[in-house]
Amino acid sequence: MSDSNQPQQGQINIEIDEAMAEGIYSNLAIINHSPSEFVVDFVCIMPGTPKAKVKSRVVLTPQHAKRLVKALAENVHRFEMAHGEIKDSEHPPIPLNFGPTGQA
């Protein structure tokens, strides 16, 4: 008899505290990269406000960034199969190359 709280072989037991579980809202991601890492800054821009702050930064290896892109694409596909196509704005409110361009 196994304990249901124990991870099975090959699985990872991941915990999340209450504050992290609330999440951070972001309506812009700024992505920069160097030869060794990808840096994704999540930002929340409010209409009529000329300034915004980075709310969260995630640093990834190039291999992990590629796996994230694949996993995100698969999840978007599953979402659209269940709920219909996600409409994308033809004219984003800010340029896609907005933000710093320095290396991390």
VMD Tcl script that draws the C-alpha trace (Angstrom):
set ca {
  {0.00 0.00 0.00}
  {1.48 3.35 -1.04}
  {0.92 6.78 0.42}
  {-0.92 9.00 -2.12}
  {1.11 12.05 -1.01}
  {4.38 10.43 -2.02}
  {5.49 10.95 -5.62}
  {5.61 7.85 -7.80}
  {8.93 6.78 -9.27}
  {9.97 9.31 -11.94}
  {7.61 12.02 -10.62}
  {8.47 15.18 -8.72}
  {6.51 16.42 -5.72}
  {6.03 20.16 -6.34}
  {4.75 22.47 -3.59}
  {3.42 26.02 -3.89}
  {2.72 28.44 -1.05}
  {-0.39 30.65 -0.87}
  {1.28 33.87 -2.00}
  {2.82 32.20 -5.07}
  {-0.46 30.41 -5.87}
  {-2.19 33.79 -6.28}
  {0.06 34.46 -9.28}
  {1.10 37.71 -10.93}
  {-0.96 39.29 -13.73}
  {1.03 40.17 -16.84}
  {-0.06 41.60 -20.18}
  {3.44 41.91 -21.64}
  {6.47 39.64 -21.75}
  {9.84 41.05 -22.75}
  {12.31 38.39 -23.85}
  {16.07 38.84 -24.10}
  {18.77 36.23 -24.52}
  {22.49 35.66 -24.34}
  {24.42 32.62 -25.53}
  {23.77 30.91 -22.20}
  {20.26 31.96 -21.09}
  {16.88 33.40 -21.94}
  {15.45 36.09 -19.67}
  {11.68 36.60 -19.65}
  {10.42 39.70 -17.85}
  {6.69 39.72 -17.13}
  {5.22 43.23 -17.01}
  {1.79 44.70 -16.32}
  {1.10 47.86 -18.31}
  {-1.95 49.88 -17.35}
  {-3.73 52.04 -19.95}
  {-2.79 55.72 -19.73}
  {0.25 55.00 -17.56}
  {3.59 55.84 -19.20}
  {5.62 53.68 -16.80}
  {5.45 49.99 -15.92}
  {7.48 47.72 -13.65}
  {8.69 44.20 -14.16}
  {6.52 42.02 -11.90}
  {8.45 38.79 -12.33}
  {11.61 37.61 -14.10}
  {12.28 34.04 -15.19}
  {15.73 32.97 -16.35}
  {15.91 29.81 -18.49}
  {18.60 27.77 -20.20}
  {18.21 27.69 -24.00}
  {17.14 24.02 -23.79}
  {14.49 24.80 -21.18}
  {13.26 27.80 -23.21}
  {12.75 25.51 -26.22}
  {10.86 22.95 -24.09}
  {8.71 25.78 -22.67}
  {7.83 27.01 -26.18}
  {6.80 23.48 -27.19}
  {4.75 22.90 -24.02}
  {3.03 26.29 -24.34}
  {2.18 25.65 -28.01}
  {0.70 22.24 -27.11}
  {-1.40 23.79 -24.34}
  {-2.65 26.64 -26.56}
  {-3.66 24.02 -29.16}
  {-5.57 21.98 -26.52}
  {-7.26 25.16 -25.23}
  {-8.37 26.14 -28.74}
  {-9.69 22.64 -29.43}
  {-11.85 22.91 -26.29}
  {-12.83 26.61 -26.42}
  {-12.30 27.84 -29.97}
  {-9.62 29.95 -31.58}
  {-7.92 32.59 -29.48}
  {-8.27 35.88 -31.36}
  {-5.07 37.89 -31.57}
  {-5.14 41.66 -31.96}
  {-3.76 42.78 -35.34}
  {-2.24 45.86 -33.75}
  {-0.74 45.21 -30.31}
  {-0.90 48.29 -28.07}
  {2.92 48.43 -27.89}
  {5.66 47.24 -30.24}
  {6.75 43.63 -29.81}
  {10.39 44.72 -29.57}
  {9.60 47.04 -26.64}
  {12.11 46.98 -23.82}
  {15.80 46.62 -23.14}
  {18.00 44.81 -25.63}
  {21.09 44.20 -23.48}
  {22.45 40.77 -22.77}
  {21.71 39.08 -19.48}
}
mol new
graphics top color blue
foreach p $ca { graphics top sphere $p radius 0.5 }
foreach p [lrange $ca 0 end-1] q [lrange $ca 1 end] { graphics top cylinder $p $q radius 0.2 }
display resetview
